[in-house]
Amino acid sequence: MTSLNKRKSRLIFETCDIVRERGRYREVVVEAHPLHAHMRLKGMRSGFDIPWSAVWGLAVKTEAERIRREKKAGKK
């Protein structure tokens, strides 16, 4: 596996997730950079930069919330 800072080609991929924006459903496009990800919607120029540490933090919070909900459902 090659790290992002050693890649010679750009890493851009389109996800299967769809968001409604300006009256249309658009796929989420992710451009991977060494220190952050640039996320935008397909067909739009503007987007957002998010550091990889923030992606990790959100994943941890989501998993903790899922485990909490499962425990709560198991008690009922």
N, C-alpha and C positions, 0 to 999 in steps of 0.2 A: 504494500500500500504506500502510495506517495503522499507526503504531506502537502498541504495547500501552497505553502510558500516555495516549494520546489517544482510545482506544475508549470509547464510551458504553455498549455492551452487553458482556456477559461472553462470553468465548471458552471454551467447554467442548466437548470432543469425545471420542468413544468410539473406541478403536482396535480393530483386528481381532485383536490379540494376546490370548491367553487364558491365565489363570493359575489353577491349582487352589488354592483356599483354603477351609478349613472344609468339605471334602467336596463342593464344587461348583466347576464351571469358571466363571470370571468374567472379563468383559472389563475392560481397563484404561481408566480415565477420566482425562483430563488437563484441568485447569483452568489456563489460561495467565494469569499475572499479569505486570506489568512487570519485576519483578526475579527471579521464580522461577516454577516450575511446581508445582502441587499435584497429585500422582498418587494415585489411590485405585482400588479395585476396585469394579465396579458392584454396587450393593446393600449396600455397606458404608460406614460413616461415617468410619472412621479412614483416614488416608492419610499421605503423606510430602511434604514440601517439598524441592525440589531446585533450586539456582540454575542459571540458564541457562549459566553458565560451566562448571559440572560436567557438564552435558549435552554441551557442546562438547568438553571434555576426554575424556569417555568415547568420543565419536565418533572423535576423533583416535587414541586407543589402539586402538580396534577396527579402524580402517583400517590402521594400522601392523602390527597382528597379521595381518590378512588378506594384506597384501603380503608379509610374512615367510613365511607358510605357502605362498604361491604360488611364491616363490623357492625354498623348500626342496623343494617338489614338482617344480619344473622341473629341479633338479639330479639327481634320481633317475632 
